[in-house]
């Protein structure tokens, strides 16, 4: 089994390259999407853990839509 990691700056063509590999039968996992989903799931725990610190620092922990700032 082979694993290939595609990395690079924004707009470098990573998604395009991954789509080309997928056409050849490779599995592609988008780590950005995965971590954003994990943050979404963990937002209540993050809010609980850091809300007091954020308040003391006069920072908004959540955006108006409830997502993590």
PDB file of N, H, CA, C and O in Angstrom:
ATOM      1  N   UNK A   1       0.838  -1.168   0.000  1.00  0.00           N
ATOM      2  CA  UNK A   1       0.000   0.000   0.000  1.00  0.00           C
ATOM      3  C   UNK A   1       0.887   1.237   0.000  1.00  0.00           C
ATOM      4  O   UNK A   1       1.906   1.282   0.689  1.00  0.00           O
ATOM      5  N   UNK A   2       0.494   2.230  -0.773  1.00  0.00           N
ATOM      6  H   UNK A   2      -0.333   2.193  -1.333  1.00  0.00           H
ATOM      7  CA  UNK A   2       1.223   3.494  -0.833  1.00  0.00           C
ATOM      8  C   UNK A   2       0.359   4.614  -0.285  1.00  0.00           C
ATOM      9  O   UNK A   2      -0.861   4.613  -0.455  1.00  0.00           O
ATOM     10  N   UNK A   3       0.998   5.564   0.371  1.00  0.00           N
ATOM     11  H   UNK A   3       1.988   5.565   0.509  1.00  0.00           H
ATOM     12  CA  UNK A   3       0.325   6.764   0.854  1.00  0.00           C
ATOM     13  C   UNK A   3       1.080   7.959   0.289  1.00  0.00           C
ATOM     14  O   UNK A   3       2.301   8.059   0.412  1.00  0.00           O
ATOM     15  N   UNK A   4       0.337   8.852  -0.326  1.00  0.00           N
ATOM     16  H   UNK A   4      -0.655   8.771  -0.426  1.00  0.00           H
ATOM     17  CA  UNK A   4       0.916  10.072  -0.874  1.00  0.00           C
ATOM     18  C   UNK A   4       0.242  11.243  -0.171  1.00  0.00           C
ATOM     19  O   UNK A   4      -0.986  11.307  -0.119  1.00  0.00           O
ATOM     20  N   UNK A   5       1.018  12.156   0.361  1.00  0.00           N
ATOM     21  H   UNK A   5       2.016  12.104   0.318  1.00  0.00           H
ATOM     22  CA  UNK A   5       0.485  13.362   1.009  1.00  0.00           C
ATOM     23  C   UNK A   5       0.712  14.541   0.080  1.00  0.00           C
ATOM     24  O   UNK A   5       1.828  14.792  -0.374  1.00  0.00           O
ATOM     25  N   UNK A   6      -0.365  15.253  -0.190  1.00  0.00           N
ATOM     26  H   UNK A   6      -1.271  15.049   0.180  1.00  0.00           H
ATOM     27  CA  UNK A   6      -0.301  16.437  -1.041  1.00  0.00           C
ATOM     28  C   UNK A   6      -0.382  17.660  -0.126  1.00  0.00           C
ATOM     29  O   UNK A   6      -1.377  17.838   0.578  1.00  0.00           O
ATOM     30  N   UNK A   7       0.632  18.488  -0.128  1.00  0.00           N
ATOM     31  H   UNK A   7       1.440  18.344  -0.699  1.00  0.00           H
ATOM     32  CA  UNK A   7       0.646  19.689   0.697  1.00  0.00           C
ATOM     33  C   UNK A   7       1.051  20.883  -0.155  1.00  0.00           C
ATOM     34  O   UNK A   7       1.593  20.732  -1.250  1.00  0.00           O
ATOM     35  N   UNK A   8       0.781  22.053   0.363  1.00  0.00           N
ATOM     36  H   UNK A   8       0.342  22.176   1.253  1.00  0.00           H
ATOM     37  CA  UNK A   8       1.185  23.260  -0.333  1.00  0.00           C
ATOM     38  C   UNK A   8       0.348  24.438   0.106  1.00  0.00           C
ATOM     39  O   UNK A   8      -0.602  24.281   0.872  1.00  0.00           O
ATOM     40  N   UNK A   9       0.696  25.619  -0.377  1.00  0.00           N
ATOM     41  H   UNK A   9       1.468  25.747  -1.000  1.00  0.00           H
ATOM     42  CA  UNK A   9      -0.044  26.823  -0.002  1.00  0.00           C
ATOM     43  C   UNK A   9      -1.432  26.856  -0.657  1.00  0.00           C
ATOM     44  O   UNK A   9      -1.746  26.049  -1.532  1.00  0.00           O
ATOM     45  N   UNK A  10      -2.244  27.809  -0.208  1.00  0.00           N
ATOM     46  H   UNK A  10      -1.988  28.464   0.503  1.00  0.00           H
ATOM     47  CA  UNK A  10      -3.570  27.987  -0.794  1.00  0.00           C
ATOM     48  C   UNK A  10      -3.448  28.210  -2.299  1.00  0.00           C
ATOM     49  O   UNK A  10      -2.510  28.845  -2.779  1.00  0.00           O
ATOM     50  N   UNK A  11      -4.420  27.670  -3.024  1.00  0.00           N
ATOM     51  H   UNK A  11      -5.183  27.153  -2.633  1.00  0.00           H
ATOM     52  CA  UNK A  11      -4.529  27.855  -4.477  1.00  0.00           C
ATOM     53  C   UNK A  11      -3.338  27.285  -5.242  1.00  0.00           C
ATOM     54  O   UNK A  11      -3.008  27.763  -6.327  1.00  0.00           O
ATOM     55  N   UNK A  12      -2.695  26.268  -4.679  1.00  0.00           N
ATOM     56  H   UNK A  12      -2.963  25.880  -3.797  1.00  0.00           H
ATOM     57  CA  UNK A  12      -1.541  25.662  -5.350  1.00  0.00           C
ATOM     58  C   UNK A  12      -1.941  24.502  -6.263  1.00  0.00           C
ATOM     59  O   UNK A  12      -1.112  23.981  -7.008  1.00  0.00           O
ATOM     60  N   UNK A  13      -3.228  24.093  -6.202  1.00  0.00           N
ATOM     61  H   UNK A  13      -3.902  24.516  -5.597  1.00  0.00           H
ATOM     62  CA  UNK A  13      -3.683  22.999  -7.055  1.00  0.00           C
ATOM     63  C   UNK A  13      -3.795  21.662  -6.341  1.00  0.00           C
ATOM     64  O   UNK A  13      -3.883  20.622  -6.992  1.00  0.00           O
ATOM     65  N   UNK A  14      -3.792  21.672  -5.020  1.00  0.00           N
ATOM     66  H   UNK A  14      -3.720  22.517  -4.490  1.00  0.00           H
ATOM     67  CA  UNK A  14      -3.857  20.408  -4.256  1.00  0.00           C
ATOM     68  C   UNK A  14      -5.148  19.640  -4.554  1.00  0.00           C
ATOM     69  O   UNK A  14      -5.118  18.428  -4.765  1.00  0.00           O
ATOM     70  N   UNK A  15      -6.279  20.349  -4.571  1.00  0.00           N
ATOM     71  H   UNK A  15      -6.304  21.334  -4.400  1.00  0.00           H
ATOM     72  CA  UNK A  15      -7.554  19.680  -4.834  1.00  0.00           C
ATOM     73  C   UNK A  15      -7.595  19.107  -6.245  1.00  0.00           C
ATOM     74  O   UNK A  15      -8.139  18.024  -6.461  1.00  0.00           O
ATOM     75  N   UNK A  16      -7.029  19.820  -7.194  1.00  0.00           N
ATOM     76  H   UNK A  16      -6.587  20.700  -7.019  1.00  0.00           H
ATOM     77  CA  UNK A  16      -6.979  19.324  -8.567  1.00  0.00           C
ATOM     78  C   UNK A  16      -6.163  18.039  -8.647  1.00  0.00           C
ATOM     79  O   UNK A  16      -6.596  17.058  -9.252  1.00  0.00           O
ATOM     80  N   UNK A  17      -4.993  18.048  -8.042  1.00  0.00           N
ATOM     81  H   UNK A  17      -4.641  18.845  -7.550  1.00  0.00           H
ATOM     82  CA  UNK A  17      -4.134  16.857  -8.061  1.00  0.00           C
ATOM     83  C   UNK A  17      -4.852  15.676  -7.404  1.00  0.00           C
ATOM     84  O   UNK A  17      -4.819  14.556  -7.912  1.00  0.00           O
ATOM     85  N   UNK A  18      -5.500  15.943  -6.267  1.00  0.00           N
ATOM     86  H   UNK A  18      -5.527  16.853  -5.853  1.00  0.00           H
ATOM     87  CA  UNK A  18      -6.231  14.864  -5.589  1.00  0.00           C
ATOM     88  C   UNK A  18      -7.359  14.331  -6.467  1.00  0.00           C
ATOM     89  O   UNK A  18      -7.602  13.125  -6.503  1.00  0.00           O
ATOM     90  N   UNK A  19      -8.047  15.226  -7.176  1.00  0.00           N
ATOM     91  H   UNK A  19      -7.849  16.206  -7.147  1.00  0.00           H
ATOM     92  CA  UNK A  19      -9.129  14.761  -8.056  1.00  0.00           C
ATOM     93  C   UNK A  19      -8.581  13.882  -9.175  1.00  0.00           C
ATOM     94  O   UNK A  19      -9.249  12.939  -9.600  1.00  0.00           O
ATOM     95  N   UNK A  20      -7.389  14.174  -9.652  1.00  0.00           N
ATOM     96  H   UNK A  20      -6.846  14.940  -9.307  1.00  0.00           H
ATOM     97  CA  UNK A  20      -6.779  13.349 -10.696  1.00  0.00           C
ATOM     98  C   UNK A  20      -6.415  11.963 -10.156  1.00  0.00           C
ATOM     99  O   UNK A  20      -6.601  10.957 -10.840  1.00  0.00           O
ATOM    100  N   UNK A  21      -5.900  11.918  -8.940  1.00  0.00           N
ATOM    101  H   UNK A  21      -5.748  12.736  -8.384  1.00  0.00           H
ATOM    102  CA  UNK A  21      -5.614  10.622  -8.303  1.00  0.00           C
ATOM    103  C   UNK A  21      -6.901   9.828  -8.077  1.00  0.00           C
ATOM    104  O   UNK A  21      -6.934   8.614  -8.279  1.00  0.00           O
ATOM    105  N   UNK A  22      -7.970  10.532  -7.651  1.00  0.00           N
ATOM    106  H   UNK A  22      -7.943  11.518  -7.486  1.00  0.00           H
ATOM    107  CA  UNK A  22      -9.253   9.851  -7.424  1.00  0.00           C
ATOM    108  C   UNK A  22      -9.772   9.216  -8.705  1.00  0.00           C
ATOM    109  O   UNK A  22     -10.335   8.121  -8.668  1.00  0.00           O
ATOM    110  N   UNK A  23      -9.591   9.888  -9.839  1.00  0.00           N
ATOM    111  H   UNK A  23      -9.135  10.777  -9.870  1.00  0.00           H
ATOM    112  CA  UNK A  23     -10.013   9.329 -11.127  1.00  0.00           C
ATOM    113  C   UNK A  23      -9.276   8.039 -11.439  1.00  0.00           C
ATOM    114  O   UNK A  23      -9.771   7.205 -12.198  1.00  0.00           O
ATOM    115  N   UNK A  24      -8.081   7.869 -10.851  1.00  0.00           N
ATOM    116  H   UNK A  24      -7.679   8.547 -10.235  1.00  0.00           H
ATOM    117  CA  UNK A  24      -7.296   6.657 -11.062  1.00  0.00           C
ATOM    118  C   UNK A  24      -7.580   5.598  -9.994  1.00  0.00           C
ATOM    119  O   UNK A  24      -6.958   4.535  -9.981  1.00  0.00           O
ATOM    120  N   UNK A  25      -8.538   5.903  -9.086  1.00  0.00           N
ATOM    121  H   UNK A  25      -9.044   6.766  -9.097  1.00  0.00           H
ATOM    122  CA  UNK A  25      -8.931   4.914  -8.092  1.00  0.00           C
ATOM    123  C   UNK A  25      -8.340   5.106  -6.707  1.00  0.00           C
ATOM    124  O   UNK A  25      -8.587   4.293  -5.816  1.00  0.00           O
ATOM    125  N   UNK A  26      -7.571   6.154  -6.508  1.00  0.00           N
ATOM    126  H   UNK A  26      -7.370   6.814  -7.232  1.00  0.00           H
ATOM    127  CA  UNK A  26      -6.995   6.424  -5.198  1.00  0.00           C
ATOM    128  C   UNK A  26      -8.054   6.996  -4.263  1.00  0.00           C
ATOM    129  O   UNK A  26      -9.010   7.631  -4.709  1.00  0.00           O
ATOM    130  N   UNK A  27      -7.881   6.770  -2.986  1.00  0.00           N
ATOM    131  H   UNK A  27      -7.105   6.254  -2.623  1.00  0.00           H
ATOM    132  CA  UNK A  27      -8.720   7.375  -1.954  1.00  0.00           C
ATOM    133  C   UNK A  27      -8.095   8.702  -1.554  1.00  0.00           C
ATOM    134  O   UNK A  27      -6.882   8.790  -1.366  1.00  0.00           O
ATOM    135  N   UNK A  28      -8.919   9.729  -1.425  1.00  0.00           N
ATOM    136  H   UNK A  28      -9.905   9.657  -1.578  1.00  0.00           H
ATOM    137  CA  UNK A  28      -8.423  11.042  -1.040  1.00  0.00           C
ATOM    138  C   UNK A  28      -9.129  11.481   0.240  1.00  0.00           C
ATOM    139  O   UNK A  28     -10.353  11.393   0.340  1.00  0.00           O
ATOM    140  N   UNK A  29      -8.362  11.950   1.207  1.00  0.00           N
ATOM    141  H   UNK A  29      -7.368  12.021   1.126  1.00  0.00           H
ATOM    142  CA  UNK A  29      -8.905  12.473   2.454  1.00  0.00           C
ATOM    143  C   UNK A  29      -8.467  13.924   2.567  1.00  0.00           C
ATOM    144  O   UNK A  29      -7.273  14.224   2.563  1.00  0.00           O
ATOM    145  N   UNK A  30      -9.445  14.826   2.667  1.00  0.00           N
ATOM    146  H   UNK A  30     -10.415  14.582   2.670  1.00  0.00           H
ATOM    147  CA  UNK A  30      -9.160  16.257   2.781  1.00  0.00           C
ATOM    148  C   UNK A  30      -9.043  16.594   4.268  1.00  0.00           C
ATOM    149  O   UNK A  30     -10.054  16.667   4.967  1.00  0.00           O
ATOM    150  N   UNK A  31      -7.835  16.796   4.747  1.00  0.00           N
ATOM    151  H   UNK A  31      -7.014  16.737   4.179  1.00  0.00           H
ATOM    152  CA  UNK A  31      -7.592  17.062   6.165  1.00  0.00           C
ATOM    153  C   UNK A  31      -8.240  18.370   6.616  1.00  0.00           C
ATOM    154  O   UNK A  31      -8.660  18.481   7.768  1.00  0.00           O
ATOM    155  N   UNK A  32      -8.327  19.361   5.726  1.00  0.00           N
ATOM    156  H   UNK A  32      -7.986  19.271   4.791  1.00  0.00           H
ATOM    157  CA  UNK A  32      -8.985  20.621   6.084  1.00  0.00           C
ATOM    158  C   UNK A  32     -10.444  20.382   6.442  1.00  0.00           C
ATOM    159  O   UNK A  32     -10.921  20.874   7.465  1.00  0.00           O
ATOM    160  N   UNK A  33     -11.156  19.631   5.608  1.00  0.00           N
ATOM    161  H   UNK A  33     -10.769  19.231   4.777  1.00  0.00           H
ATOM    162  CA  UNK A  33     -12.567  19.329   5.885  1.00  0.00           C
ATOM    163  C   UNK A  33     -12.700  18.519   7.167  1.00  0.00           C
ATOM    164  O   UNK A  33     -13.614  18.748   7.959  1.00  0.00           O
ATOM    165  N   UNK A  34     -11.786  17.570   7.370  1.00  0.00           N
ATOM    166  H   UNK A  34     -11.044  17.384   6.726  1.00  0.00           H
ATOM    167  CA  UNK A  34     -11.833  16.717   8.558  1.00  0.00           C
ATOM    168  C   UNK A  34     -11.644  17.524   9.832  1.00  0.00           C
ATOM    169  O   UNK A  34     -12.383  17.330  10.797  1.00  0.00           O
ATOM    170  N   UNK A  35     -10.674  18.419   9.852  1.00  0.00           N
ATOM    171  H   UNK A  35     -10.074  18.576   9.068  1.00  0.00           H
ATOM    172  CA  UNK A  35     -10.413  19.203  11.059  1.00  0.00           C
ATOM    173  C   UNK A  35     -11.527  20.213  11.304  1.00  0.00           C
ATOM    174  O   UNK A  35     -11.870  20.475  12.457  1.00  0.00           O
ATOM    175  N   UNK A  36     -12.102  20.788  10.244  1.00  0.00           N
ATOM    176  H   UNK A  36     -11.824  20.575   9.308  1.00  0.00           H
ATOM    177  CA  UNK A  36     -13.212  21.714  10.433  1.00  0.00           C
ATOM    178  C   UNK A  36     -14.420  20.999  11.047  1.00  0.00           C
ATOM    179  O   UNK A  36     -15.110  21.563  11.896  1.00  0.00           O
ATOM    180  N   UNK A  37     -14.672  19.771  10.624  1.00  0.00           N
ATOM    181  H   UNK A  37     -14.112  19.312   9.935  1.00  0.00           H
ATOM    182  CA  UNK A  37     -15.766  18.986  11.200  1.00  0.00           C
ATOM    183  C   UNK A  37     -15.468  18.663  12.663  1.00  0.00           C
ATOM    184  O   UNK A  37     -16.364  18.732  13.504  1.00  0.00           O
ATOM    185  N   UNK A  38     -14.227  18.312  12.974  1.00  0.00           N
ATOM    186  H   UNK A  38     -13.499  18.255  12.291  1.00  0.00           H
ATOM    187  CA  UNK A  38     -13.841  18.014  14.353  1.00  0.00           C
ATOM    188  C   UNK A  38     -14.021  19.235  15.249  1.00  0.00           C
ATOM    189  O   UNK A  38     -14.491  19.115  16.380  1.00  0.00           O
ATOM    190  N   UNK A  39     -13.648  20.411  14.744  1.00  0.00           N
ATOM    191  H   UNK A  39     -13.266  20.509  13.825  1.00  0.00           H
ATOM    192  CA  UNK A  39     -13.820  21.647  15.514  1.00  0.00           C
ATOM    193  C   UNK A  39     -15.302  21.915  15.744  1.00  0.00           C
ATOM    194  O   UNK A  39     -15.703  22.318  16.836  1.00  0.00           O
ATOM    195  N   UNK A  40     -16.110  21.692  14.718  1.00  0.00           N
ATOM    196  H   UNK A  40     -15.785  21.365  13.831  1.00  0.00           H
ATOM    197  CA  UNK A  40     -17.552  21.889  14.846  1.00  0.00           C
ATOM    198  C   UNK A  40     -18.126  20.986  15.945  1.00  0.00           C
ATOM    199  O   UNK A  40     -18.932  21.429  16.762  1.00  0.00           O
ATOM    200  N   UNK A  41     -17.711  19.742  15.955  1.00  0.00           N
ATOM    201  H   UNK A  41     -17.056  19.382  15.291  1.00  0.00           H
ATOM    202  CA  UNK A  41     -18.173  18.791  16.970  1.00  0.00           C
ATOM    203  C   UNK A  41     -17.670  19.184  18.356  1.00  0.00           C
ATOM    204  O   UNK A  41     -18.392  19.032  19.342  1.00  0.00           O
ATOM    205  N   UNK A  42     -16.441  19.686  18.438  1.00  0.00           N
ATOM    206  H   UNK A  42     -15.855  19.809  17.638  1.00  0.00           H
ATOM    207  CA  UNK A  42     -15.824  20.011  19.726  1.00  0.00           C
ATOM    208  C   UNK A  42     -16.150  21.412  20.233  1.00  0.00           C
ATOM    209  O   UNK A  42     -15.757  21.757  21.348  1.00  0.00           O
ATOM    210  N   UNK A  43     -16.854  22.227  19.455  1.00  0.00           N
ATOM    211  H   UNK A  43     -17.174  21.946  18.550  1.00  0.00           H
ATOM    212  CA  UNK A  43     -17.120  23.610  19.851  1.00  0.00           C
ATOM    213  C   UNK A  43     -17.741  23.729  21.243  1.00  0.00           C
ATOM    214  O   UNK A  43     -17.297  24.580  22.014  1.00  0.00           O
ATOM    215  N   UNK A  44     -18.742  22.924  21.607  1.00  0.00           N
ATOM    216  H   UNK A  44     -19.102  22.233  20.981  1.00  0.00           H
ATOM    217  CA  UNK A  44     -19.284  23.051  22.970  1.00  0.00           C
ATOM    218  C   UNK A  44     -18.225  22.821  24.058  1.00  0.00           C
ATOM    219  O   UNK A  44     -18.203  23.538  25.059  1.00  0.00           O
ATOM    220  N   UNK A  45     -17.359  21.835  23.869  1.00  0.00           N
ATOM    221  H   UNK A  45     -17.378  21.252  23.057  1.00  0.00           H
ATOM    222  CA  UNK A  45     -16.309  21.554  24.860  1.00  0.00           C
ATOM    223  C   UNK A  45     -15.264  22.674  24.875  1.00  0.00           C
ATOM    224  O   UNK A  45     -14.767  23.048  25.937  1.00  0.00           O
ATOM    225  N   UNK A  46     -14.935  23.203  23.702  1.00  0.00           N
ATOM    226  H   UNK A  46     -15.338  22.899  22.839  1.00  0.00           H
ATOM    227  CA  UNK A  46     -13.974  24.306  23.616  1.00  0.00           C
ATOM    228  C   UNK A  46     -14.559  25.538  24.299  1.00  0.00           C
ATOM    229  O   UNK A  46     -13.869  26.235  25.043  1.00  0.00           O
ATOM    230  N   UNK A  47     -15.835  25.793  24.037  1.00  0.00           N
ATOM    231  H   UNK A  47     -16.394  25.227  23.432  1.00  0.00           H
ATOM    232  CA  UNK A  47     -16.508  26.931  24.668  1.00  0.00           C
ATOM    233  C   UNK A  47     -16.483  26.796  26.183  1.00  0.00           C
ATOM    234  O   UNK A  47     -16.178  27.757  26.890  1.00  0.00           O
ATOM    235  N   UNK A  48     -16.798  25.619  26.677  1.00  0.00           N
ATOM    236  H   UNK A  48     -17.046  24.839  26.103  1.00  0.00           H
ATOM    237  CA  UNK A  48     -16.802  25.376  28.124  1.00  0.00           C
ATOM    238  C   UNK A  48     -15.400  25.574  28.709  1.00  0.00           C
ATOM    239  O   UNK A  48     -15.248  26.184  29.767  1.00  0.00           O
ATOM    240  N   UNK A  49     -14.398  25.069  28.034  1.00  0.00           N
ATOM    241  H   UNK A  49     -14.521  24.574  27.174  1.00  0.00           H
ATOM    242  CA  UNK A  49     -13.023  25.114  28.559  1.00  0.00           C
ATOM    243  C   UNK A  49     -12.413  26.517  28.519  1.00  0.00           C
ATOM    244  O   UNK A  49     -11.614  26.868  29.388  1.00  0.00           O
ATOM    245  N   UNK A  50     -12.781  27.315  27.521  1.00  0.00           N
ATOM    246  H   UNK A  50     -13.430  27.030  26.815  1.00  0.00           H
ATOM    247  CA  UNK A  50     -12.076  28.579  27.314  1.00  0.00           C
ATOM    248  C   UNK A  50     -12.932  29.834  27.446  1.00  0.00           C
ATOM    249  O   UNK A  50     -12.414  30.937  27.267  1.00  0.00           O
ATOM    250  N   UNK A  51     -14.215  29.710  27.751  1.00  0.00           N
ATOM    251  H   UNK A  51     -14.636  28.815  27.896  1.00  0.00           H
ATOM    252  CA  UNK A  51     -15.077  30.895  27.773  1.00  0.00           C
ATOM    253  C   UNK A  51     -14.651  31.906  28.832  1.00  0.00           C
ATOM    254  O   UNK A  51     -14.699  33.110  28.581  1.00  0.00           O
ATOM    255  N   UNK A  52     -14.242  31.447  29.995  1.00  0.00           N
ATOM    256  H   UNK A  52     -14.203  30.469  30.198  1.00  0.00           H
ATOM    257  CA  UNK A  52     -13.804  32.380  31.051  1.00  0.00           C
ATOM    258  C   UNK A  52     -12.531  33.120  30.642  1.00  0.00           C
ATOM    259  O   UNK A  52     -12.430  34.332  30.829  1.00  0.00           O
ATOM    260  N   UNK A  53     -11.572  32.401  30.092  1.00  0.00           N
ATOM    261  H   UNK A  53     -11.654  31.416  29.940  1.00  0.00           H
ATOM    262  CA  UNK A  53     -10.333  33.039  29.628  1.00  0.00           C
ATOM    263  C   UNK A  53     -10.619  34.048  28.518  1.00  0.00           C
ATOM    264  O   UNK A  53     -10.038  35.133  28.497  1.00  0.00           O
ATOM    265  N   UNK A  54     -11.511  33.692  27.600  1.00  0.00           N
ATOM    266  H   UNK A  54     -11.983  32.810  27.617  1.00  0.00           H
ATOM    267  CA  UNK A  54     -11.853  34.601  26.514  1.00  0.00           C
ATOM    268  C   UNK A  54     -12.521  35.863  27.063  1.00  0.00           C
ATOM    269  O   UNK A  54     -12.228  36.975  26.626  1.00  0.00           O
ATOM    270  N   UNK A  55     -13.419  35.671  28.023  1.00  0.00           N
ATOM    271  H   UNK A  55     -13.657  34.767  28.378  1.00  0.00           H
ATOM    272  CA  UNK A  55     -14.104  36.820  28.612  1.00  0.00           C
ATOM    273  C   UNK A  55     -13.106  37.749  29.299  1.00  0.00           C
ATOM    274  O   UNK A  55     -13.191  38.968  29.150  1.00  0.00           O
ATOM    275  N   UNK A  56     -12.158  37.180  30.052  1.00  0.00           N
ATOM    276  H   UNK A  56     -12.089  36.190  30.174  1.00  0.00           H
ATOM    277  CA  UNK A  56     -11.136  37.984  30.732  1.00  0.00           C
ATOM    278  C   UNK A  56     -10.272  38.757  29.739  1.00  0.00           C
ATOM    279  O   UNK A  56      -9.836  39.871  30.029  1.00  0.00           O
ATOM    280  N   UNK A  57     -10.026  38.170  28.575  1.00  0.00           N
ATOM    281  H   UNK A  57     -10.380  37.265  28.340  1.00  0.00           H
ATOM    282  CA  UNK A  57      -9.198  38.806  27.553  1.00  0.00           C
ATOM    283  C   UNK A  57     -10.021  39.690  26.613  1.00  0.00           C
ATOM    284  O   UNK A  57      -9.500  40.253  25.649  1.00  0.00           O
ATOM    285  N   UNK A  58     -11.326  39.800  26.917  1.00  0.00           N
ATOM    286  H   UNK A  58     -11.749  39.343  27.700  1.00  0.00           H
ATOM    287  CA  UNK A  58     -12.235  40.598  26.105  1.00  0.00           C
ATOM    288  C   UNK A  58     -12.265  40.118  24.652  1.00  0.00           C
ATOM    289  O   UNK A  58     -12.249  40.913  23.713  1.00  0.00           O
ATOM    290  N   UNK A  59     -12.309  38.790  24.500  1.00  0.00           N
ATOM    291  H   UNK A  59     -12.322  38.144  25.263  1.00  0.00           H
ATOM    292  CA  UNK A  59     -12.356  38.169  23.180  1.00  0.00           C
ATOM    293  C   UNK A  59     -13.692  37.455  22.988  1.00  0.00           C
ATOM    294  O   UNK A  59     -14.246  36.887  23.929  1.00  0.00           O
ATOM    295  N   UNK A  60     -14.192  37.492  21.776  1.00  0.00           N
ATOM    296  H   UNK A  60     -13.742  37.953  21.011  1.00  0.00           H
ATOM    297  CA  UNK A  60     -15.395  36.747  21.434  1.00  0.00           C
ATOM    298  C   UNK A  60     -14.974  35.332  21.013  1.00  0.00           C
ATOM    299  O   UNK A  60     -14.247  35.153  20.035  1.00  0.00           O
ATOM    300  N   UNK A  61     -15.433  34.357  21.753  1.00  0.00           N
ATOM    301  H   UNK A  61     -16.023  34.502  22.547  1.00  0.00           H
ATOM    302  CA  UNK A  61     -15.079  32.968  21.443  1.00  0.00           C
ATOM    303  C   UNK A  61     -15.899  32.428  20.281  1.00  0.00           C
ATOM    304  O   UNK A  61     -15.428  31.582  19.520  1.00  0.00           O
ATOM    305  N   UNK A  62     -17.127  32.918  20.146  1.00  0.00           N
ATOM    306  H   UNK A  62     -17.510  33.605  20.764  1.00  0.00           H
ATOM    307  CA  UNK A  62     -18.011  32.440  19.089  1.00  0.00           C
ATOM    308  C   UNK A  62     -18.389  33.571  18.148  1.00  0.00           C
ATOM    309  O   UNK A  62     -18.482  34.733  18.545  1.00  0.00           O
ATOM    310  N   UNK A  63     -18.603  33.205  16.904  1.00  0.00           N
ATOM    311  H   UNK A  63     -18.528  32.262  16.582  1.00  0.00           H
ATOM    312  CA  UNK A  63     -19.139  34.140  15.930  1.00  0.00           C
ATOM    313  C   UNK A  63     -20.648  34.257  16.134  1.00  0.00           C
ATOM    314  O   UNK A  63     -21.224  33.488  16.903  1.00  0.00           O
ATOM    315  N   UNK A  64     -21.289  35.197  15.466  1.00  0.00           N
ATOM    316  H   UNK A  64     -20.821  35.822  14.842  1.00  0.00           H
ATOM    317  CA  UNK A  64     -22.733  35.410  15.626  1.00  0.00           C
ATOM    318  C   UNK A  64     -23.542  34.177  15.240  1.00  0.00           C
ATOM    319  O   UNK A  64     -24.635  33.965  15.766  1.00  0.00           O
ATOM    320  N   UNK A  65     -23.019  33.364  14.329  1.00  0.00           N
ATOM    321  H   UNK A  65     -22.131  33.536  13.901  1.00  0.00           H
ATOM    322  CA  UNK A  65     -23.740  32.160  13.903  1.00  0.00           C
ATOM    323  C   UNK A  65     -23.498  30.963  14.821  1.00  0.00           C
ATOM    324  O   UNK A  65     -24.005  29.871  14.563  1.00  0.00           O
ATOM    325  N   UNK A  66     -22.714  31.166  15.907  1.00  0.00           N
ATOM    326  H   UNK A  66     -22.302  32.052  16.117  1.00  0.00           H
ATOM    327  CA  UNK A  66     -22.445  30.098  16.857  1.00  0.00           C
ATOM    328  C   UNK A  66     -21.200  29.294  16.562  1.00  0.00           C
ATOM    329  O   UNK A  66     -20.821  28.432  17.355  1.00  0.00           O
ATOM    330  N   UNK A  67     -20.554  29.556  15.435  1.00  0.00           N
ATOM    331  H   UNK A  67     -20.863  30.256  14.790  1.00  0.00           H
ATOM    332  CA  UNK A  67     -19.329  28.842  15.101  1.00  0.00           C
ATOM    333  C   UNK A  67     -18.157  29.417  15.893  1.00  0.00           C
ATOM    334  O   UNK A  67     -18.203  30.557  16.355  1.00  0.00           O
ATOM    335  N   UNK A  68     -17.122  28.623  16.038  1.00  0.00           N
ATOM    336  H   UNK A  68     -17.084  27.697  15.663  1.00  0.00           H
ATOM    337  CA  UNK A  68     -15.934  29.052  16.782  1.00  0.00           C
ATOM    338  C   UNK A  68     -15.221  30.170  16.032  1.00  0.00           C
ATOM    339  O   UNK A  68     -15.002  30.075  14.824  1.00  0.00           O
ATOM    340  N   UNK A  69     -14.860  31.236  16.756  1.00  0.00           N
ATOM    341  H   UNK A  69     -15.038  31.314  17.737  1.00  0.00           H
ATOM    342  CA  UNK A  69     -14.170  32.365  16.154  1.00  0.00           C
ATOM    343  C   UNK A  69     -12.692  32.024  16.045  1.00  0.00           C
ATOM    344  O   UNK A  69     -11.905  32.838  15.562  1.00  0.00           O
TER     345      UNK A  69
END
